[in-house]
């Protein structure tokens, strides 16, 4: 995400020949600069935040929605254009750049959408599918009944080995002849 976004942001913030001496220029009328931008400028602006739009919803589940990516991309793009204006880089800060940067991020996010769902179903730290299947198996009433029968059989064996009669169902539990240790806490 960083490796794909930082180089484009660096290019966008490169100073022009009159940087520092020429005041910042603004273009606030939407779709006005598209005609003068040319295909290379349009594609370049679409790619500025594309990596962010592609990888952010995969990496951060909280960003896995189109409106959130739209807001994130628009905010980042406005920040870039504001920096161009404030730093007097001899570049035009244009609303069309904001629109194209945002559109590129949203298009890239939509291209990665199939991985959002996989990420949302299995967030970091989630148990693998096999473990969840084992848990469901443990919740199965037939499995639990079998487990109870095994416990009863072990209990019968222990009762019989201890000299208790019959080892019937419901036999008294085997008790140890040694007393349980006493734990004493110091006074507070």
Backbone torsions as a table, in degrees:
resi	resn	phi	psi	omega
1	UNK	NA	-48.0	-178.9
2	UNK	-69.4	-44.8	-177.8
3	UNK	-63.7	-27.9	179.5
4	UNK	-86.0	-23.4	-175.4
5	UNK	-97.4	-42.8	-174.2
6	UNK	-58.7	-43.3	179.6
7	UNK	-60.2	-38.6	179.3
8	UNK	-69.1	-41.1	178.4
9	UNK	-64.1	-39.2	177.2
10	UNK	-60.5	-43.7	178.1
11	UNK	-62.6	-40.3	-178.2
12	UNK	-67.9	-30.9	-178.4
13	UNK	-95.0	10.4	175.6
14	UNK	-68.0	131.4	-179.4
15	UNK	-71.8	148.1	175.0
16	UNK	-82.8	-173.6	-176.5
17	UNK	-69.7	-27.2	-178.9
18	UNK	-105.8	28.3	-177.2
19	UNK	-61.9	134.9	177.8
20	UNK	88.1	-23.6	-179.7
21	UNK	-104.6	-29.9	-179.5
22	UNK	-94.0	130.7	178.5
23	UNK	-65.6	155.7	179.1
24	UNK	-62.2	145.0	179.6
25	UNK	-115.1	143.7	-179.1
26	UNK	-119.6	147.2	171.0
27	UNK	-134.7	100.0	-173.7
28	UNK	-101.5	4.9	178.6
29	UNK	-93.2	116.1	-176.4
30	UNK	-61.6	143.9	175.4
31	UNK	66.9	10.2	-179.4
32	UNK	-78.7	-40.1	-175.3
33	UNK	-84.8	-9.0	-177.2
34	UNK	-61.5	-37.6	-179.0
35	UNK	-66.2	-35.8	-177.8
36	UNK	-89.4	-10.3	-175.3
37	UNK	-73.5	-37.3	-177.9
38	UNK	80.6	163.8	-176.8
39	UNK	-63.7	-36.9	179.6
40	UNK	-65.8	-41.3	177.6
41	UNK	-65.5	-38.6	179.7
42	UNK	-67.0	-48.9	179.6
43	UNK	-62.8	-41.1	178.4
44	UNK	-60.3	-44.2	178.5
45	UNK	-67.6	-33.3	176.9
46	UNK	-66.6	-31.0	-176.7
47	UNK	-86.9	-13.3	-174.8
48	UNK	-55.0	-48.4	-177.8
49	UNK	-112.4	16.6	-178.2
50	UNK	-63.9	-41.6	-179.9
51	UNK	-64.2	-39.9	176.7
52	UNK	-61.8	-46.0	179.5
53	UNK	-65.0	-34.1	-178.9
54	UNK	-73.6	-47.4	-171.1
55	UNK	-92.7	-26.6	-176.6
56	UNK	-58.6	-45.8	-179.8
57	UNK	-71.7	-21.1	176.5
58	UNK	-76.2	-42.0	-176.4
59	UNK	-78.4	-39.4	-176.5
60	UNK	-116.6	108.5	-177.0
61	UNK	-60.2	-29.3	-179.9
62	UNK	-65.6	-21.3	-179.3
63	UNK	-97.1	6.8	-173.9
64	UNK	-81.3	59.8	171.0
65	UNK	-155.1	148.8	-177.1
66	UNK	-62.0	-44.9	179.0
67	UNK	-60.2	-36.3	-180.0
68	UNK	-70.3	-39.7	176.7
69	UNK	-65.4	-40.4	178.0
70	UNK	-59.1	-46.3	179.8
71	UNK	-65.4	-42.9	179.1
72	UNK	-62.8	-46.7	-178.6
73	UNK	-66.0	-42.6	179.0
74	UNK	-63.2	-42.3	178.3
75	UNK	-63.0	-45.0	178.7
76	UNK	-63.9	-40.8	-179.1
77	UNK	-66.8	-41.5	176.5
78	UNK	-62.7	-39.0	177.8
79	UNK	-62.7	-42.7	178.8
80	UNK	-63.9	-47.1	-178.8
81	UNK	-66.4	-35.5	176.1
82	UNK	-65.0	-41.7	178.0
83	UNK	-62.6	-40.1	177.3
84	UNK	-59.8	-41.3	-177.7
85	UNK	-72.0	-49.9	-174.8
86	UNK	-67.1	-38.8	-177.8
87	UNK	-80.4	-1.6	179.1
88	UNK	49.2	61.7	-175.8
89	UNK	-88.7	11.1	-176.9
90	UNK	59.4	43.8	177.0
91	UNK	-131.6	155.7	178.7
92	UNK	-89.9	124.5	174.1
93	UNK	-87.9	111.4	-170.7
94	UNK	-120.0	142.7	174.7
95	UNK	-67.2	-26.3	177.0
96	UNK	-67.2	-33.9	175.3
97	UNK	-63.3	-42.5	178.3
98	UNK	-61.4	-45.4	-179.4
99	UNK	-63.2	-44.2	-179.1
100	UNK	-70.0	-41.1	177.0
101	UNK	-60.6	-43.6	179.8
102	UNK	-66.3	-43.9	179.4
103	UNK	-62.2	-39.5	178.0
104	UNK	-64.3	-41.2	178.9
105	UNK	-66.6	-41.6	179.7
106	UNK	-67.5	-41.5	178.2
107	UNK	-62.5	-41.8	177.7
108	UNK	-66.3	-37.9	177.7
109	UNK	-63.5	-41.9	178.3
110	UNK	-65.3	-32.2	177.4
111	UNK	-67.6	-28.4	180.0
112	UNK	-96.3	7.4	-171.8
113	UNK	-60.5	-32.8	-178.6
114	UNK	-64.0	-25.5	178.1
115	UNK	-85.6	-15.9	174.9
116	UNK	-62.9	-48.6	-176.1
117	UNK	-61.2	-43.3	178.9
118	UNK	-61.8	-38.7	-179.6
119	UNK	-68.8	-39.5	-178.5
120	UNK	-69.1	-37.3	179.4
121	UNK	-68.8	-32.1	-177.7
122	UNK	-127.3	75.1	-179.7
123	UNK	-65.1	164.4	179.8
124	UNK	-55.0	135.0	179.7
125	UNK	88.3	-2.8	179.3
126	UNK	-72.5	152.4	179.6
127	UNK	-77.7	146.1	178.7
128	UNK	-64.3	163.7	-177.2
129	UNK	-58.6	-38.5	-177.9
130	UNK	-62.9	-40.2	179.6
131	UNK	-66.1	-40.0	178.9
132	UNK	-64.9	-35.8	177.6
133	UNK	-65.1	-39.5	177.3
134	UNK	-63.4	-40.4	178.3
135	UNK	-62.7	-41.6	178.6
136	UNK	-65.1	-36.4	178.4
137	UNK	-63.7	-39.8	178.9
138	UNK	-66.0	-29.2	179.0
139	UNK	-80.6	-10.1	-179.4
140	UNK	-65.6	126.9	-176.8
141	UNK	-61.8	-33.0	179.2
142	UNK	-68.5	-38.8	177.8
143	UNK	-65.4	-42.6	-179.2
144	UNK	-64.2	-38.6	179.3
145	UNK	-62.4	-43.2	177.8
146	UNK	-61.3	-38.9	179.1
147	UNK	-63.8	-43.1	179.4
148	UNK	-63.1	-39.6	179.4
149	UNK	-64.1	-38.6	177.4
150	UNK	-63.7	-41.4	179.6
151	UNK	-63.9	-41.8	179.0
152	UNK	-63.8	-40.6	179.7
153	UNK	-63.6	-43.1	177.5
154	UNK	-62.7	-39.1	179.9
155	UNK	-64.5	-41.7	178.5
156	UNK	-62.0	-42.4	179.9
157	UNK	-62.5	-43.7	-179.6
158	UNK	-64.5	-39.5	-179.6
159	UNK	-66.6	-42.3	-178.9
160	UNK	-67.0	-41.4	-179.8
161	UNK	-65.3	-29.6	-179.4
162	UNK	-83.3	1.3	178.3
163	UNK	85.7	15.4	177.1
164	UNK	-83.0	147.9	-175.1
165	UNK	-69.6	138.1	163.9
166	UNK	69.8	-36.2	-173.8
167	UNK	63.0	35.3	-179.2
168	UNK	-68.7	164.4	175.2
169	UNK	-60.4	130.5	178.7
170	UNK	88.7	15.2	179.0
171	UNK	-64.4	154.9	-178.8
172	UNK	-64.9	144.9	-179.6
173	UNK	-66.0	151.6	178.2
174	UNK	-76.3	130.8	-179.7
175	UNK	-116.6	147.3	179.9
176	UNK	-83.4	148.6	179.1
177	UNK	-82.3	-14.5	179.1
178	UNK	-87.8	136.7	-179.4
179	UNK	-71.0	155.8	178.8
180	UNK	-70.7	144.2	179.4
181	UNK	-65.5	145.3	179.9
182	UNK	-97.7	127.5	178.7
183	UNK	-104.7	123.4	-179.4
184	UNK	-115.3	134.3	179.6
185	UNK	-99.9	141.1	178.0
186	UNK	-66.6	149.3	179.4
187	UNK	-65.4	143.5	-178.6
188	UNK	-98.7	NA	NA
